[in-house]
Amino acid sequence: MGETNAYQPLTKNDKVTVVLYRTGIVLSSGIIGLLGFLAFQNLYAPEATVPFLQSNFTLTVLLFKLYFSIGLSVFFIHLYVGKLYRFLKRIYYLAAVCLVGLVILGNGNPILPLFSRPAYGALLLVPAAFCLGFVTAKEAFCFRLYEGYILFALLPLYLLFYALGAFSPKGALQGIIVIAVMLVFFTLRKVFMPLHYDIGDKSAYTP
């Protein structure tokens, strides 16, 4: 479990890395929360906005920002098991390769394969979803933010079912809304914790 005691004074590096880690969580939550809001508009007030699924440029920018924000959390997470930390980084590198694959499949538009070739496009997002889910699961384990466990399972499962064509268009939008609400709730519970919670006992590190 996570440590809530302050075992040692926080260094400047400790504070910076915790802020960057949590910034990644906030940005990821904000981006997916925005997608959830846009999905809600398309479901329940389609006349209020241009359907966001037609705005490929906006979605492309959000996709790259999402990868960046997940990367912040991955590279600045405080994991005191070195092998586990290296494993997580390797998954993120795989996610970056998959993003390049989306760009290639879409002839420069990484959003296009998600709709024209969902069996491939959605699966290429799974490594990134795993990284974000790992972060939420880590927080669930350490600080009893149990919605993090649900997100860890839900993020890749949503993409898998989408790839298999198991969702109707309405169901796919509803799924985004559910994930967005849960992630925003998780983030609000996480980001206001004292900074030293994320540092814990540095003497517990194992290479």
C-alpha positions as CSV (number, residue, x, y, z in Angstrom):
1,M,0.0,0.0,0.0
2,G,1.0,3.6,-0.4
3,E,2.7,5.5,2.4
4,T,1.1,8.6,3.8
5,N,3.9,9.3,6.2
6,A,6.6,11.8,5.3
7,Y,9.8,9.6,5.6
8,Q,12.2,12.3,4.6
9,P,12.0,16.0,3.5
10,L,11.0,16.4,-0.1
11,T,13.8,17.5,-2.4
12,K,13.2,19.9,-5.3
13,N,13.4,16.9,-7.7
14,D,10.8,15.1,-5.6
15,K,8.4,18.0,-5.9
16,V,9.0,18.6,-9.6
17,T,8.5,14.9,-10.5
18,V,5.3,14.6,-8.5
19,V,3.9,17.7,-10.1
20,L,4.8,16.4,-13.6
21,Y,3.3,13.0,-12.8
22,R,0.0,14.5,-11.6
23,T,0.0,17.0,-14.5
24,G,0.0,14.0,-16.8
25,I,-3.0,12.6,-15.0
26,V,-4.8,15.9,-15.1
27,L,-4.1,16.4,-18.8
28,S,-5.2,12.8,-19.7
29,S,-8.3,13.2,-17.7
30,G,-9.1,16.6,-19.3
31,I,-8.6,15.3,-22.8
32,I,-10.7,12.2,-22.2
33,G,-13.2,14.3,-20.3
34,L,-13.5,16.6,-23.3
35,L,-14.1,13.6,-25.6
36,G,-16.8,12.5,-23.1
37,F,-18.4,15.9,-23.2
38,L,-18.4,16.0,-27.0
39,A,-19.8,12.5,-27.1
40,F,-22.6,13.6,-24.8
41,Q,-23.4,16.5,-27.1
42,N,-23.5,14.2,-30.1
43,L,-25.9,11.8,-28.3
44,Y,-28.2,14.2,-26.6
45,A,-27.9,17.6,-28.3
46,P,-26.5,17.0,-31.8
47,E,-27.9,20.3,-33.0
48,A,-25.8,22.2,-30.5
49,T,-22.5,21.5,-32.1
50,V,-20.8,20.3,-35.3
51,P,-20.4,16.5,-34.8
52,F,-17.0,16.0,-33.3
53,L,-16.4,12.8,-35.2
54,Q,-16.1,14.9,-38.4
55,S,-13.4,17.1,-36.9
56,N,-10.4,15.0,-37.6
57,F,-7.9,17.8,-37.0
58,T,-9.2,18.5,-33.5
59,L,-9.1,14.8,-32.7
60,T,-5.6,14.4,-34.1
61,V,-4.3,17.2,-31.9
62,L,-6.1,15.7,-28.9
63,L,-4.6,12.2,-29.6
64,F,-1.1,13.5,-29.7
65,K,-1.7,15.5,-26.5
66,L,-3.1,12.4,-24.9
67,Y,0.0,10.4,-25.7
68,F,2.2,13.2,-24.3
69,S,0.2,13.4,-21.1
70,I,0.3,9.6,-20.6
71,G,4.1,9.8,-21.2
72,L,4.4,12.4,-18.4
73,S,2.7,10.1,-16.0
74,V,4.7,7.0,-17.1
75,F,8.2,8.7,-16.9
76,F,7.6,10.5,-13.7
77,I,5.6,7.8,-11.8
78,H,7.2,6.8,-8.5
79,L,7.6,3.0,-8.7
80,Y,10.1,1.6,-6.3
81,V,10.4,-1.7,-8.1
82,G,12.8,-1.1,-10.9
83,K,11.8,-4.0,-13.1
84,L,8.2,-2.9,-13.0
85,Y,9.1,0.6,-13.9
86,R,11.2,-0.5,-16.9
87,F,8.3,-2.8,-18.1
88,L,5.9,0.2,-18.0
89,K,8.3,2.3,-20.0
90,R,8.7,-0.4,-22.6
91,I,4.9,-0.6,-23.0
92,Y,4.9,3.2,-23.6
93,Y,7.6,2.8,-26.2
94,L,5.4,0.2,-27.9
95,A,2.5,2.7,-27.7
96,A,4.6,5.3,-29.5
97,V,5.4,2.8,-32.2
98,C,1.6,2.0,-32.5
99,L,0.9,5.7,-32.9
100,V,3.3,5.9,-35.8
101,G,1.4,2.9,-37.2
102,L,-1.8,4.8,-37.0
103,V,-0.3,7.7,-38.8
104,I,1.0,5.3,-41.6
105,L,-2.3,3.5,-41.9
106,G,-4.2,6.8,-42.1
107,N,-1.8,8.3,-44.7
108,G,-0.9,11.0,-42.2
109,N,-4.3,11.1,-40.4
110,P,-4.1,8.8,-37.3
111,I,-7.8,9.2,-36.6
112,L,-8.9,7.7,-39.9
113,P,-8.0,4.1,-39.1
114,L,-10.1,4.2,-36.0
115,F,-13.2,4.5,-38.1
116,S,-12.2,3.0,-41.5
117,R,-10.2,0.1,-40.0
118,P,-11.4,-0.3,-36.4
119,A,-10.1,-3.9,-36.2
120,Y,-6.6,-2.5,-36.5
121,G,-6.9,1.1,-35.4
122,A,-8.5,0.5,-32.0
123,L,-6.1,-2.3,-31.2
124,L,-3.1,0.1,-31.8
125,L,-4.4,2.2,-29.0
126,V,-4.3,-0.6,-26.5
127,P,-0.7,-0.1,-25.3
128,A,-1.4,3.6,-24.5
129,A,-4.6,2.6,-22.7
130,F,-2.7,0.0,-20.7
131,C,-0.2,2.7,-19.6
132,L,-3.0,5.0,-18.4
133,G,-4.8,2.1,-16.8
134,F,-1.6,1.0,-15.1
135,V,-1.3,4.5,-13.5
136,T,-4.9,4.3,-12.2
137,A,-4.4,0.8,-10.9
138,K,-1.2,1.8,-9.1
139,E,-3.1,4.6,-7.4
140,A,-6.0,2.2,-6.6
141,F,-3.5,-0.2,-5.0
142,C,-1.7,2.5,-3.0
143,F,-4.5,4.8,-1.9
144,R,-7.7,2.8,-2.3
145,L,-8.9,4.8,-5.3
146,Y,-10.8,1.6,-6.4
147,E,-12.2,3.2,-9.5
148,G,-8.6,2.9,-10.8
149,Y,-8.9,-0.9,-11.0
150,I,-12.1,-0.6,-13.0
151,L,-10.4,1.9,-15.4
152,F,-7.5,-0.5,-15.7
153,A,-9.8,-3.2,-17.0
154,L,-12.3,-0.9,-18.8
155,L,-9.9,1.1,-21.0
156,P,-8.4,-1.9,-23.0
157,L,-11.7,-3.8,-23.0
158,Y,-13.5,-0.9,-24.5
159,L,-11.0,-0.8,-27.3
160,L,-11.1,-4.5,-27.8
161,F,-14.9,-4.5,-28.1
162,Y,-14.8,-1.5,-30.4
163,A,-12.3,-3.4,-32.6
164,L,-14.6,-6.4,-32.7
165,G,-17.5,-4.2,-33.8
166,A,-19.4,-5.1,-30.7
167,F,-20.7,-1.5,-30.2
168,S,-23.3,0.4,-32.0
169,P,-22.4,4.0,-32.8
170,K,-24.5,5.1,-29.8
171,G,-22.9,2.4,-27.6
172,A,-19.4,3.6,-28.5
173,L,-20.3,7.1,-27.5
174,Q,-21.8,6.0,-24.3
175,G,-18.7,4.0,-23.5
176,I,-16.6,7.1,-23.9
177,I,-18.9,9.0,-21.5
178,V,-18.6,6.4,-18.8
179,I,-14.8,6.2,-19.1
180,A,-14.6,10.0,-19.0
181,V,-16.8,10.4,-15.9
182,M,-14.8,7.7,-14.0
183,L,-11.4,9.2,-15.0
184,V,-12.4,12.7,-13.9
185,F,-13.7,11.4,-10.6
186,F,-10.4,9.4,-10.1
187,T,-8.4,12.5,-10.9
188,L,-10.3,14.8,-8.5
189,R,-9.6,12.3,-5.8
190,K,-5.9,11.9,-6.6
191,V,-4.5,15.4,-7.4
192,F,-5.3,17.0,-4.1
193,M,-3.3,14.5,-2.1
194,P,-0.2,15.9,-0.3
195,L,2.9,15.6,-2.5
196,H,4.8,13.4,-0.1
197,Y,2.2,10.6,-0.6
198,D,3.7,9.9,-4.0
199,I,7.2,9.7,-2.7
200,G,6.8,7.4,0.3
201,D,9.9,5.7,1.6
202,K,12.7,6.0,-1.0
203,S,14.8,3.4,0.9
204,A,12.3,0.8,-0.3
205,Y,13.6,1.0,-3.9
206,T,14.6,-2.3,-5.5
207,P,16.6,-2.2,-8.8
